[in-house]
């Protein structure tokens, strides 16, 4: 593999990572906006945390599920990336037929 190809692969990997980080930041920003709106609406309605004591349990479940889905998604992305690299590596090898 030439130096140019190695550099190209590193740059593509860096671009992919930057795009992933950008989407994560966007998701976090949207979540923060939603939480901010929710908190502001509760403040406007004069609702305190003590008025809804069990709500935190629901929020914890939501957070755990979101984290689980993110881990599954990242595992899938890593699996696909590994499969692509394996397939690219196999292209350069001669095919072996069944005898």
Backbone as CSV, one residue per row, in Angstrom:
resi,resn,N_x,N_y,N_z,CA_x,CA_y,CA_z,C_x,C_y,C_z
1,UNK,0.851,-1.175,0.000,0.000,0.000,0.000,0.893,1.232,0.000
2,UNK,0.594,2.152,-0.872,1.435,3.341,-1.010,1.160,4.333,0.119
3,UNK,2.100,5.267,0.251,1.950,6.286,1.288,0.711,7.142,1.023
4,UNK,0.440,7.410,-0.237,-0.724,8.213,-0.589,-2.017,7.507,-0.163
5,UNK,-2.067,6.214,-0.390,-3.259,5.441,-0.015,-3.426,5.420,1.510
6,UNK,-2.323,5.257,2.220,-2.361,5.255,3.683,-2.855,6.607,4.192
7,UNK,-2.313,7.667,3.610,-2.720,9.023,4.009,-4.195,9.258,3.695
8,UNK,-4.623,8.797,2.533,-6.027,8.940,2.132,-6.929,8.205,3.122
9,UNK,-6.546,6.985,3.503,-7.340,6.202,4.455,-7.423,6.897,5.812
10,UNK,-6.296,7.477,6.256,-6.291,8.190,7.527,-7.186,9.422,7.469
11,UNK,-7.126,10.145,6.358,-7.969,11.330,6.208,-9.449,10.955,6.173
12,UNK,-9.783,9.889,5.464,-11.174,9.442,5.414,-11.649,9.009,6.796
13,UNK,-10.782,8.345,7.534,-11.118,7.928,8.890,-11.342,9.152,9.782
14,UNK,-10.488,10.146,9.634,-10.622,11.384,10.406,-11.902,12.126,10.071
15,UNK,-12.252,12.139,8.792,-13.498,12.792,8.369,-14.691,12.077,8.980
16,UNK,-14.670,10.758,8.930,-15.767,9.969,9.501,-15.907,10.246,10.993
17,UNK,-14.779,10.288,11.690,-14.813,10.549,13.131,-15.334,11.955,13.418
18,UNK,-14.909,12.930,12.621,-15.377,14.307,12.807,-16.886,14.408,12.565
19,UNK,-17.381,13.703,11.551,-18.817,13.715,11.279,-19.596,13.059,12.413
20,UNK,-19.048,11.994,12.971,-19.698,11.328,14.104,-19.766,12.268,15.298
21,UNK,-18.655,12.935,15.581,-18.620,13.873,16.714,-19.603,15.024,16.481
22,UNK,-19.651,15.511,15.261,-20.563,16.610,14.946,-22.017,16.201,15.183
23,UNK,-22.373,14.994,14.769,-23.752,14.538,14.974,-24.039,14.338,16.457
24,UNK,-23.044,13.871,17.211,-23.232,13.713,18.656,-23.430,15.065,19.331
25,UNK,-22.670,16.057,18.900,-22.810,17.394,19.468,-24.178,17.966,19.127
26,UNK,-24.638,17.750,17.906,-25.954,18.222,17.490,-27.051,17.554,18.316
27,UNK,-26.947,16.246,18.511,-27.927,15.528,19.334,-27.937,16.069,20.759
28,UNK,-26.759,16.301,21.316,-26.668,16.818,22.679,-27.274,18.215,22.756
29,UNK,-27.023,19.030,21.762,-27.577,20.381,21.724,-29.105,20.337,21.665
30,UNK,-29.640,19.440,20.838,-31.096,19.303,20.745,-31.676,18.825,22.077
31,UNK,-31.007,17.865,22.704,-31.474,17.354,23.995,-31.459,18.465,25.043
32,UNK,-30.382,19.251,25.066,-30.279,20.342,26.031,-31.382,21.371,25.800
33,UNK,-31.697,21.621,24.537,-32.771,22.554,24.210,-34.121,22.022,24.706
34,UNK,-34.367,20.727,24.503,-35.612,20.108,24.973,-35.716,20.175,26.490
35,UNK,-34.635,19.839,27.166,-34.635,19.871,28.633,-34.814,21.304,29.123
36,UNK,-34.157,22.248,28.475,-34.310,23.653,28.852,-35.745,24.126,28.701
37,UNK,-36.383,23.740,27.598,-37.786,24.108,27.389,-38.689,23.475,28.438
38,UNK,-38.431,22.207,28.742,-39.220,21.510,29.753,-39.066,22.175,31.117
39,UNK,-37.829,22.475,31.478,-37.593,23.121,32.775,-38.242,24.503,32.835
40,UNK,-38.157,25.246,31.737,-38.757,26.573,31.707,-40.278,26.492,31.820
41,UNK,-40.890,25.509,31.139,-42.349,25.365,31.224,-42.773,24.986,32.638
42,UNK,-41.968,24.157,33.297,-42.291,23.796,34.687,-42.104,24.980,35.626
43,UNK,-41.086,25.763,35.364,-40.863,26.954,36.182,-42.026,27.922,36.000
44,UNK,-42.466,28.095,34.750,-43.591,28.988,34.463,-44.878,28.488,35.118
45,UNK,-45.053,27.146,35.188,-46.253,26.563,35.788,-46.100,26.373,37.294
46,UNK,-44.963,26.787,37.829,-44.675,26.681,39.257,-44.717,25.227,39.743
47,UNK,-44.143,24.307,38.935,-44.061,22.894,39.297,-42.658,22.625,39.827
48,UNK,-42.593,22.045,41.010,-41.306,21.731,41.631,-41.007,20.247,41.487
49,UNK,-39.754,19.864,41.654,-39.356,18.465,41.548,-40.102,17.606,42.564
50,UNK,-40.380,18.132,43.724,-41.099,17.394,44.751,-42.542,17.096,44.369
51,UNK,-43.082,17.869,43.424,-44.463,17.658,42.989,-44.601,16.391,42.135
52,UNK,-43.518,15.950,41.537,-43.525,14.747,40.685,-42.317,13.874,41.049
53,UNK,-42.350,13.233,42.221,-41.170,12.534,42.739,-40.728,11.319,41.929
54,UNK,-41.606,10.634,41.230,-41.231,9.412,40.506,-40.716,9.690,39.102
55,UNK,-40.802,10.909,38.658,-40.414,11.225,37.286,-38.945,10.937,37.006
56,UNK,-38.084,11.118,37.972,-36.664,10.884,37.746,-36.405,9.439,37.347
57,UNK,-37.216,8.489,37.869,-37.037,7.084,37.502,-37.294,6.870,36.017
58,UNK,-38.317,7.520,35.493,-38.622,7.431,34.061,-37.480,8.037,33.254
59,UNK,-36.973,9.177,33.693,-35.866,9.820,32.981,-34.614,8.964,33.001
60,UNK,-34.347,8.302,34.128,-33.169,7.424,34.221,-33.309,6.270,33.236
61,UNK,-34.517,5.690,33.148,-34.754,4.601,32.184,-34.531,5.088,30.755
62,UNK,-35.020,6.276,30.442,-34.832,6.837,29.104,-33.344,7.025,28.794
63,UNK,-32.608,7.540,29.761,-31.176,7.770,29.567,-30.451,6.444,29.353
64,UNK,-30.798,5.435,30.159,-30.159,4.119,30.020,-30.475,3.486,28.668
65,UNK,-31.724,3.578,28.238,-32.098,3.031,26.928,-31.378,3.754,25.800
66,UNK,-31.298,5.072,25.883,-30.584,5.833,24.854,-29.119,5.431,24.797
67,UNK,-28.497,5.240,25.955,-27.098,4.820,25.994,-26.936,3.428,25.393
68,UNK,-27.874,2.540,25.705,-27.828,1.185,25.153,-27.947,1.221,23.630
69,UNK,-28.898,1.997,23.109,-29.069,2.099,21.667,-27.831,2.701,20.999
70,UNK,-27.211,3.664,21.652,-25.985,4.258,21.102,-24.877,3.215,21.020
71,UNK,-24.742,2.405,22.082,-23.713,1.362,22.074,-23.963,0.340,20.976
72,UNK,-25.220,-0.034,20.787,-25.553,-0.977,19.719,-25.241,-0.358,18.364
73,UNK,-25.593,0.904,18.197,-25.324,1.591,16.935,-23.821,1.664,16.656
74,UNK,-23.038,2.018,17.670,-21.587,2.106,17.485,-20.988,0.737,17.186
75,UNK,-21.496,-0.311,17.832,-21.016,-1.666,17.552,-21.295,-2.045,16.109
76,UNK,-22.482,-1.694,15.633,-22.848,-1.985,14.244,-21.937,-1.224,13.278
77,UNK,-21.710,0.048,13.546,-20.851,0.866,12.681,-19.448,0.285,12.642
78,UNK,-18.918,-0.102,13.796,-17.581,-0.696,13.846,-17.534,-2.027,13.109
79,UNK,-18.599,-2.833,13.239,-18.668,-4.105,12.536,-18.650,-3.888,11.023
80,UNK,-19.463,-2.948,10.543,-19.527,-2.667,9.100,-18.183,-2.151,8.603
81,UNK,-17.558,-1.264,9.374,-16.248,-0.730,8.971,-15.218,-1.860,8.893
82,UNK,-15.239,-2.765,9.859,-14.320,-3.897,9.851,-14.577,-4.824,8.678
83,UNK,-15.843,-5.046,8.362,-16.197,-5.902,7.229,-15.733,-5.276,5.916
84,UNK,-15.881,-3.949,5.804,-15.433,-3.262,4.585,-13.921,-3.385,4.428
85,UNK,-13.194,-3.184,5.525,-11.732,-3.296,5.461,-11.317,-4.708,5.085
86,UNK,-12.007,-5.683,5.654,-11.701,-7.077,5.342,-11.965,-7.352,3.861
87,UNK,-13.091,-6.856,3.352,-13.438,-7.067,1.944,-12.421,-6.383,1.032
88,UNK,-11.988,-5.180,1.410,-10.985,-4.474,0.609,-9.669,-5.239,0.603
89,UNK,-9.318,-5.814,1.746,-8.086,-6.594,1.830,-8.159,-7.860,1.005
90,UNK,-9.342,-8.433,0.903,-9.523,-9.671,0.145,-9.480,-9.432,-1.361
91,UNK,-9.786,-8.212,-1.811,-9.778,-7.910,-3.244,-8.416,-8.125,-3.880
92,UNK,-7.389,-7.832,-3.117,-6.040,-7.949,-3.662,-5.511,-9.360,-3.698
93,UNK,-6.208,-10.317,-3.078,-5.736,-11.701,-3.023,-6.410,-12.501,-4.130
94,UNK,-5.688,-13.474,-4.661,-6.276,-14.294,-5.715,-7.411,-15.163,-5.176
95,UNK,-8.416,-15.384,-5.992,-9.552,-16.213,-5.597,-9.124,-17.677,-5.554
96,UNK,-9.637,-18.403,-4.563,-9.313,-19.829,-4.435,-10.590,-20.602,-4.786
97,UNK,-10.488,-21.495,-5.773,-11.663,-22.241,-6.195,-11.803,-23.535,-5.412
98,UNK,-12.992,-24.098,-5.486,-13.267,-25.384,-4.842,-12.798,-26.479,-5.767
99,UNK,-12.059,-27.427,-5.233,-11.529,-28.505,-6.070,-12.383,-29.715,-5.976
